[in-house]
Amino acid sequence: EYTGFEEVGEQRSINEEKQNNSENATKAQINTIFSIAKNLNMSNDKLRELIQDKTGKSFSKDLSKSDASKIIRLLKERDAVENQETKLM
């Protein structure tokens, strides 16, 4: 049975995504990015390169909330892979 709720839920997600793209990343997100990068022994140059490759932006201060979330997710994936490799040794 069609309730109409499905469309409302989808529209909300689209609106939230648009809003996240226009809002600057929070300090907590930026701090998380640098914290994970530090744990990975990633240099600032490598981090900047990653940010530029994935978002097209040169500086962390220019990241939107969704950009920051993407970078955090990528860094966490790298961290998980490195932790797995360490455990295997």
N, C-alpha and C positions, 0 to 999 in steps of 0.2 A: 504494500500500500504506500502511496506517495504522500509524504507528510509536508514536504517543502523545507523541512529542516536541513536536508542534505545541502541544498543550495546556500542556505544561510551559513552553515559551517564552512563551506568552501570559500565563500565570499570573505568571511572573517579572516581566514588564513591568507588570502591574497592581500587584504588590507593591512594585516599585521606585517607581511613581508615588505610591502611598499613603505610602511612606516619605519621598519627597521633599517631599510636601505637609506633613508634620509636622515636618521638620527645618528649622531656621533657615538662611537663606542664608549662604553662607560670606563671609568678609571679601573674598576675591578677587572674588566675584560682585558684592558691593556696590561695591568699588573700580572694577570694570569698568563698572558702571552709571554711576557719577559721571564716569568718564573719557570714556565715549562722549558723555554729555550735555554735558560741557565742550567736546568737539570740535564738537558741534552748536550751541554757544553757547546752550544751553538754560538758562534760569534755574532756580533751585531750586524756585520756585513752579510753573513749568511741569512740571518733573520730578515734583514731588509730585502735581500734578494728573493726570499720565499714570499714575503708580503707583496712585492712588486709582481712576481710571476703569477700569483694567484688572484690578486685584486686589481693590479694596475696602478696601485698607489705607492708612493715612495716612502711615506712616513706613517708611523703607527697612529699619530694624532689625526690623520685624515681618514682613518677607517670608520666605516659605519658599523652599527651593531651586528648586522648580518655578516659583514666582512670579518669582523673580529671573531665571531662564532665559527666561521669557516676556518680561520687560521688556528684557533684553539683546537678544533676537531682534528686538523691535520697534525698539529704538534703532539696531541695526545696519542694519535695513531703511531707516530714515530716513536714516542716514548714507550708505548706498549711493545712495539717490535724490538726496541733495544733491550727492554727488560726481559723479553722472551729469550733473546740471544744470550744475555748474561746468565740466565738460569740454565741454559743448555750447556754452557762451558764448564 
